[in-house]
Amino acid sequence: MNEKILVVDREPDIRKSLETLLKKEGYQVSSASGGDEAVDIFKSEPFDLVIMDINMPVTSGLKVLRKMKKLDEDIKLIVLTGSASIDNAVQAMRHNGAFDFLTKPLKNGEQMITSVKQALEKAGLNGEKNALIRKPRNHQSAGNKILIVDNDPQIQKLLLALLSRNGYQAEVAGDGFEAGVKVTAFKPGLIILDLFMPGMDGFEVCKRIKEDPSTSHVRVLAIMDHDRPENRDRIMAMGADSYMTKPFDRETLVNNVTSLLKSEVLVESVSWKTMT
């Protein structure tokens, strides 16, 4: 059996238990105790499946999932959670492409092995002769392209001028439907997204971007009129990478944009599912 699995969990006993279980089934297994270590290992060699704890120190499971999906959009991830009460985090990881969720402690290994086999079968790898033929990872950058999605002409004009002065290439979409067209044609690395627009609002736009594997790598900076906890929690649970409130400080916005575009390797190729 050639399938390679990466186990990521901060608890040594759980890592050891999973390694033993998976190796007994004939899988090749590597392990990591934290998110940053896991991403470094994932960059250095190809894997067919990742089993990952949702709650890790320093770098959260959601951030690790996004990083891995950017490196390999087809990778299957099984998420382990020690609590059923973190619904927002679970939903966010599901929206970002997690294949399955299992609750710790696992009652027996059979549940894990069943999930592993289903994930590998979904990927077309379980026991197949071509298990070592994997889609190459795309490390190209979307560069400095930014899409502004806002129905306010004054905000559009302000952001276009501000971003242009700071060396970014920016385009505008006046609503969520136009954003779908522009994402395909313009291929941005970042979207500055107003949450409250007529028709399709920013919440739905963000949800569709992050749920689609071909666009989930695009960074989303959400802009809202009021810093209400319910709106902030909702958009972050849908996968937004950061948020700001109006009126915003221009220098802070530019710094936020720069940080988001430089924080990850962005994927160049984008295929958008029409927003209709």
N, C-alpha and C positions, 0 to 999 in steps of 0.2 A: 504494500500500500504506500503510495507516494504523497498523500495529502499532508500538508504542513499546517499545523495549528499553533497560534500564539495565544498563550494564557496570560492575562493581565489581572493581578489581584494583589492588594497590599498585604494580605494575610498569608504568611508562609505555609501554614498547614493546608489552606485551601489550594494554593498553587501546587503543592506536593501531591495532594489527593487527586486533583484533576490531571496532573501529569501522569500519575500512575494509572489512572483509569483509562486515559486516552492512549497511552503507549501499549497497554494491555490489548486494546482493540486494533493495534497495528499502525496508529498514526505517528507521524514525526511531530515532536512537541518542543517548543521553546517557551520561555516564560519571562515575565517582567513584573517588578513590584510597583511600578508607578507609570503614569501617563507619558512623561517625557522619555523615559527609558524605552517604553513600548514603541513610541513613534520612531525613535532612533533605530531600533531593531527592524521595524517594519520598512524603513527606508533602505536598509542594507540588504534585505533579501525578501523574495516573494513568499506570501502566505496565501492559503486557500480559505482560511477561516480564522476569526479572532473571537476568543471568549473573554469578556471584559467586565470587571466590576464597575458599577455605575458611580460609586462613591469613592473617589481616590483623592489623596492629598495633592496640593499644588495645582495640578492640571486635571480638571473634571473629566468624567467619562464622556460627556457630551462633546467637549472640545477635542478629545482624543478621537472620537468617532468621526468628527468633521475633518480632522487632519488626515485620517486614514482614507476617508472617502475621496478626498482631493488627490491623494496619491494613487488610489486604485478604486474607481467608482463602482466596480463590480464585487469588491470584497464583501463577504457575508460576516455579520457580527452577531454573536449571541451575548446578551447583556445579563449580568447577574445583579440582583438587588437584594439587600437585606431588609427592606421595608416596603410594604405595599402602600405606604402613606405619601410617597413622593410622586404623585400622579403627574405633576407638571414636568418633572425631569424625565419621567418615563415617556410621556407623550412627545416631548421634544426630541428624544432619541429615536422614537418611532418615526417621527416626521423626517428625521435625518438619515433614515435608512437601516435602522437596526432590524435584524431578521427575526429574533425571538427574545423573550424575556423569561428568566427563571429566577425563582425566589430562593435565597439562602436561609437556612441550611438546606441543601438538597436531601430529600428523604432517601433517595437511592440513586445509583449511577445510571439506571436504565433511562430515566427522564432526560439526562444530559446526552447520552449516546443517541437517543431517538432524535433529539433536536439537532445534534451534530450531523447525523446522516441526512436529515431533511434539508439542512442548509447546504450540504455538499451536493446533494442531488439537485437542488434548485440551481446551483452553480454549474451543474453538469460535470462534476468532478469525482463523485464517489465511486471509486473502483474503475474508472475509465482509463483506457490506455493513454489518453492525451492529457492526463492530470498535470503534467509538468509544463504544458503549453499554456501560458498565461498571457493575457492582454498586457502589452507594455504600458508602463505608467507614463503619463503625460506631464512633463515638468515645465512646459512652456508657460510663460507669464502673460496675463491679460494686460500687463503694463499699467498705464496711468489712465485708463478709460473709466469714466464715471457717468452713470445714468441718473439724472435728477427726475424723480417722479413726484410731481406736485401740481395741483390745479391753480395755484396762485401765480399769476404772471410776474408780480413783483418779486416773489421768492425765487422764481425761475431765473429772472434777470440778475438778481443779486448773487445767486450761487454760480451761475455761468461766469460772471465777471470775476468772482473771488477765486474759483478753481482755475480759470484761465491764467490769472496773474501768478498763480503758484505752480504753473507748469503742467496742469492736468488737462486732458482732452475730455470735454463734457458734452453731453446731449440731453435733451429734455423730452419727457413724456408727460402729457397733461392729465392722464388717468391710468387706471390699472390695465385697461385693454390695450392702450397704445404702448404701455410698458412691455407687454408681451411681444409686440412687433419689434420694438427697439432692442430688446435683449437678443433676439435672433440676429438682427442686422448689425448691431453695434458691438456686441460681445463685451460688455463691461466687466471689470473686475470688482466693482463696487456699485451699489445702488443706494442713493440717498432717498429715502422713502417717507413721504407724508402719510400718516395713518388715517387721516379723516378726509376722504375725497368722495365725491358723488359717484354712484355706480359701484364699481368694485373698489372697496376700501383697501388701505394699506395692509391690514391684517390678512386679508385673503391673498393679496399679491405676494406677501412674504411666505405664506403657507405654501402656495403653488411653487414658488422658487425653490424652497428648501425641501419639498417633497419630491421634486423631479431630480433624479440622479444626474441628469445632464446639466442642471443649473444650480445644484445644491452647494457648489463651491463658491458661488458669487456672494460676496460679502454684503450684508444689509445694515445700513445705518438708519435707524428709524427716527423720524422727527414727529413730535407731538406738541399740541398746543398747551397742554397742562400735564404736569408730572403726577398723574394719578397712579397709585400702586396697582390698581386692577388693570389699567392699560399697559403699564410697564411689564407686569408679570405675564400678561397675555401675549404680548409681542415677543418677549424673550423666550417664552415657552414654544413659540412657533418657529424659533430658530434665528431671530435677529442677532447680529453680532455686537451691536451697541445701540444706544439711543441718546437723543438730546431733546431738549424742550425749546420751544419758541418763546420769546426771541432768544436766539443763541449768540454767543460770543464768537466772532469770526475766527479769531486765532485758535480758539479751542476746537472749533469745527475742523479747521485745516489740520491741526495736530491729530485729531481723531481719525480723519481720512487717511493721513499718512501712515499712522500706526496700523490701521486695518489693512491697507494695501501691502504693507511691508511684512506683516506678521505671518503670512502664509505664502506658499508657492501656489499661485493661481493657475487654473487650467484655461487654455486658450479656446479650445473648441466648445461651442455652446449650441445645443439644439433645443429650442423652446417649444413646449406644447402650447398650441394656440389658446389664448385666454378667452374662450367663448363658451 
